[in-house]
Amino acid sequence: KARFEAGDASKLDFNRSYLEVLASDNYVNEVEAKLSQARINLNQLLGLSPKQQIVLDVKPEDLNPTGVLSSKAEMQTYLDQALNKRIEIGILEKDYGIKRAQLKQSQWEKVPNLQIEAGVVHPSIGDDNWGPYLAAQAELPIFNRKQGEIQKAKAELEYLDREKDRLDLSIKSEIENALFNFQIREKQLKRFEQNVLSQSQSILDSIQFGYKQGQLTLTDILNAEQENREIRENYLQSILNYQ
């Protein structure tokens, strides 16, 4: 504004600067709302009052990820245990046990049930002599050999086999997709920290220097500052995606 009033800046540059100030105020309000919501959510997790302030005695750069997680040895252990931890597999194993028990019961009931009875008997009313006897009987499953129950149990076990294969493939696909996505986030974050941020700041410094030398306009600086801010916002989003 001072330069505009002194005649060193155009009306266009002045209006552009003022527009950037207003846009920045809106952005600050948006960030303040996100910060407030994050604090409320954190307090809720910790069982604290929503208005209670929590001060983290750390620098922002200390919150950045350290190391490459996917290269750690324990990551492979997590992947190996994934199939054993998923609740779908546990439910399926329970169904397996039930169907195996039903099949075993049906096969057992197909075997004739032999009954043996022994004791003493009085042969006839006119005979006073008593003697031992031994009797045996078996129910032959001629008409009901439990074939229906057996075939049903076998069919359900075959279905469970196919369902297990489907779940294995689905879970492995989820794991592979998640790991691939995670590795992409790592690459993005490294690219920001190793190249993008420094390049963006270097470009901004050069444009600011050119403006001070009278070689560039205020519009050039505003464009460069906006691009640099967007890059830093994308960097923060990249950290969030990685975490």
C-alpha positions as CSV (number, residue, x, y, z in Angstrom):
1,K,0.0,0.0,0.0
2,A,2.9,2.4,0.8
3,R,4.5,1.7,-2.5
4,F,1.2,2.2,-4.3
5,E,0.7,5.6,-2.6
6,A,4.2,6.5,-3.5
7,G,3.6,5.6,-7.1
8,D,6.1,2.7,-7.2
9,A,3.4,0.0,-7.6
10,S,0.4,-0.2,-10.0
11,K,-3.2,-0.4,-8.9
12,L,-3.3,-4.0,-10.2
13,D,-0.5,-5.0,-7.9
14,F,-2.1,-3.3,-5.0
15,N,-5.5,-5.0,-5.7
16,R,-3.7,-8.3,-6.1
17,S,-1.9,-8.0,-2.8
18,Y,-5.1,-7.1,-1.0
19,L,-6.9,-10.1,-2.5
20,E,-4.1,-12.3,-1.3
21,V,-4.5,-10.9,2.2
22,L,-8.2,-11.7,2.2
23,A,-7.6,-15.2,0.9
24,S,-5.0,-15.8,3.5
25,D,-7.3,-14.7,6.2
26,N,-9.9,-17.3,5.0
27,Y,-7.2,-20.0,4.9
28,V,-6.1,-19.1,8.5
29,N,-9.7,-19.5,9.6
30,E,-10.0,-22.9,8.0
31,V,-6.8,-24.1,9.6
32,E,-7.9,-22.8,13.0
33,A,-11.1,-24.8,12.6
34,K,-9.2,-28.0,11.7
35,L,-6.9,-27.4,14.6
36,S,-9.8,-27.0,17.0
37,Q,-11.5,-30.1,15.7
38,A,-8.3,-32.1,16.1
39,R,-7.8,-30.9,19.6
40,I,-11.4,-31.9,20.5
41,N,-11.0,-35.3,19.0
42,L,-7.7,-35.8,20.9
43,N,-9.2,-34.8,24.2
44,Q,-12.1,-37.2,23.5
45,L,-9.7,-40.1,23.0
46,L,-7.9,-39.2,26.2
47,G,-11.2,-38.7,28.2
48,L,-10.5,-35.0,28.8
49,S,-12.7,-31.9,28.5
50,P,-13.1,-30.6,24.9
51,K,-11.8,-27.2,26.0
52,Q,-8.7,-28.5,27.7
53,Q,-5.4,-27.4,26.1
54,I,-2.7,-29.9,25.4
55,V,0.8,-28.5,24.8
56,L,3.3,-30.8,23.0
57,D,6.8,-29.9,23.9
58,V,8.2,-30.9,20.5
59,K,9.2,-29.1,17.3
60,P,7.1,-29.6,14.2
61,E,10.0,-31.3,12.4
62,D,10.2,-33.9,15.2
63,L,6.7,-35.1,14.2
64,N,8.0,-36.1,10.8
65,P,8.3,-39.9,10.1
66,T,11.7,-41.3,10.9
67,G,13.1,-44.2,8.8
68,V,11.4,-46.3,6.2
69,L,8.8,-48.5,7.8
70,S,8.4,-50.9,5.0
71,S,12.1,-51.9,5.2
72,K,11.8,-52.9,8.9
73,A,12.0,-56.6,9.7
74,E,8.8,-56.6,11.7
75,M,6.8,-55.5,8.7
76,Q,7.1,-58.9,7.2
77,T,6.0,-60.5,10.4
78,Y,2.9,-58.4,10.4
79,L,2.2,-59.5,6.8
80,D,2.7,-63.2,7.7
81,Q,0.3,-63.0,10.6
82,A,-2.4,-61.1,8.7
83,L,-4.3,-64.2,7.6
84,N,-4.3,-65.6,11.2
85,K,-5.6,-62.4,12.7
86,R,-8.5,-61.6,10.3
87,I,-11.9,-62.3,11.9
88,E,-13.3,-63.7,8.6
89,I,-10.8,-66.6,8.8
90,G,-11.7,-67.3,12.4
91,I,-15.4,-67.5,11.5
92,L,-14.7,-69.7,8.6
93,E,-12.6,-72.1,10.8
94,K,-15.5,-72.3,13.3
95,D,-17.9,-73.3,10.4
96,Y,-15.3,-75.8,9.3
97,G,-15.4,-77.4,12.8
98,I,-19.2,-77.6,12.9
99,K,-19.5,-79.1,9.4
100,R,-16.8,-81.7,10.1
101,A,-18.6,-82.7,13.3
102,Q,-21.9,-83.0,11.4
103,L,-20.2,-85.2,8.8
104,K,-18.6,-87.4,11.4
105,Q,-21.9,-87.8,13.2
106,S,-23.7,-88.7,9.9
107,Q,-21.1,-91.3,9.0
108,W,-21.2,-92.8,12.5
109,E,-25.0,-93.1,12.4
110,K,-24.7,-95.0,9.1
111,V,-23.1,-97.9,10.9
112,P,-25.6,-100.5,12.4
113,N,-26.3,-100.0,16.0
114,L,-25.7,-103.4,17.6
115,Q,-27.5,-104.1,20.9
116,I,-26.7,-107.1,23.1
117,E,-28.8,-108.3,26.0
118,A,-28.1,-111.2,28.5
119,G,-29.8,-112.7,31.6
120,V,-31.8,-115.6,33.0
121,V,-35.1,-116.8,31.7
122,H,-37.9,-119.2,32.8
123,P,-38.5,-121.3,29.6
124,S,-42.2,-122.1,30.2
125,I,-44.9,-122.0,32.8
126,G,-44.8,-125.7,33.5
127,D,-41.0,-125.9,33.6
128,D,-39.3,-125.0,36.9
129,N,-35.8,-124.9,35.4
130,W,-34.2,-121.5,34.8
131,G,-31.4,-120.9,32.3
132,P,-29.3,-118.2,30.9
133,Y,-30.0,-116.5,27.6
134,L,-28.1,-114.1,25.2
135,A,-29.8,-112.0,22.6
136,A,-28.4,-109.6,20.0
137,Q,-30.2,-107.2,17.6
138,A,-29.1,-104.5,15.1
139,E,-31.0,-101.8,13.4
140,L,-29.9,-102.1,9.7
141,P,-30.1,-98.7,8.0
142,I,-31.5,-100.2,4.8
143,F,-33.9,-97.4,3.9
144,N,-32.2,-94.5,5.8
145,R,-28.4,-94.7,5.3
146,K,-27.9,-91.0,6.2
147,Q,-26.7,-90.4,2.6
148,G,-28.6,-87.1,2.4
149,E,-26.9,-85.7,5.5
150,I,-23.5,-87.0,4.5
151,Q,-23.7,-85.5,1.0
152,K,-25.0,-82.3,2.4
153,A,-22.1,-82.0,4.9
154,K,-19.6,-82.9,2.2
155,A,-21.1,-80.3,-0.1
156,E,-20.9,-77.6,2.6
157,L,-17.3,-78.5,3.3
158,E,-16.5,-78.1,-0.4
159,Y,-18.1,-74.7,-0.3
160,L,-16.1,-73.7,2.7
161,D,-12.9,-74.8,0.9
162,R,-13.8,-72.5,-2.0
163,E,-14.8,-69.7,0.4
164,K,-11.4,-70.1,2.2
165,D,-9.6,-69.7,-1.1
166,R,-11.6,-66.7,-1.9
167,L,-10.9,-65.1,1.5
168,D,-7.2,-65.9,1.2
169,L,-7.0,-64.2,-2.2
170,S,-9.1,-61.2,-1.0
171,I,-7.0,-60.6,2.1
172,K,-3.7,-61.0,0.3
173,S,-4.9,-58.6,-2.3
174,E,-5.9,-56.1,0.4
175,I,-2.4,-56.5,2.0
176,E,-0.6,-56.1,-1.3
177,N,-2.7,-53.0,-2.2
178,A,-2.1,-51.4,1.2
179,L,1.6,-52.1,1.1
180,F,1.9,-50.7,-2.4
181,N,0.0,-47.6,-1.4
182,F,2.2,-47.2,1.6
183,Q,5.4,-47.4,-0.4
184,I,4.0,-44.8,-2.8
185,R,3.4,-42.4,0.2
186,E,7.0,-43.0,1.3
187,K,8.4,-42.1,-2.1
188,Q,6.2,-39.0,-2.2
189,L,7.4,-37.9,1.2
190,K,11.0,-38.5,0.4
191,R,10.7,-36.5,-2.8
192,F,9.3,-33.5,-0.9
193,E,12.0,-33.6,1.8
194,Q,14.9,-34.2,-0.6
195,N,14.1,-32.0,-3.5
196,V,10.7,-30.3,-3.9
197,L,10.7,-28.1,-0.7
198,S,14.3,-26.8,-1.3
199,Q,13.7,-26.2,-5.0
200,S,10.5,-24.3,-4.3
201,Q,12.1,-22.1,-1.6
202,S,15.1,-21.5,-3.9
203,I,12.8,-20.3,-6.7
204,L,11.0,-18.0,-4.3
205,D,14.2,-16.5,-3.0
206,S,15.4,-15.8,-6.6
207,I,12.1,-14.0,-7.5
208,Q,12.2,-12.0,-4.3
209,F,15.8,-10.9,-5.1
210,G,14.8,-10.0,-8.7
211,Y,11.9,-7.9,-7.3
212,K,14.2,-6.0,-5.0
213,Q,16.5,-5.3,-8.0
214,G,13.5,-3.9,-9.9
215,Q,13.6,-6.7,-12.5
216,L,10.3,-8.4,-11.5
217,T,6.9,-7.2,-10.5
218,L,4.9,-7.7,-7.3
219,T,2.7,-10.1,-9.3
220,D,5.7,-12.3,-9.9
221,I,6.3,-12.5,-6.2
222,L,2.7,-13.2,-5.3
223,N,2.5,-16.0,-7.8
224,A,5.7,-17.5,-6.5
225,E,4.6,-17.2,-2.8
226,Q,1.3,-18.8,-3.7
227,E,3.0,-21.7,-5.4
228,N,5.4,-22.2,-2.6
229,R,2.6,-22.2,0.0
230,E,0.7,-24.8,-2.1
231,I,3.7,-27.0,-2.2
232,R,4.2,-26.8,1.6
233,E,0.5,-27.6,2.1
234,N,0.9,-30.6,-0.2
235,Y,4.0,-31.6,1.9
236,L,1.9,-31.5,5.1
237,Q,-0.8,-33.6,3.4
238,S,1.9,-36.0,2.3
239,I,3.0,-36.5,5.9
240,L,-0.6,-37.1,6.9
241,N,-1.1,-39.7,4.1
242,Y,2.1,-41.4,5.2
243,Q,1.1,-41.6,8.8
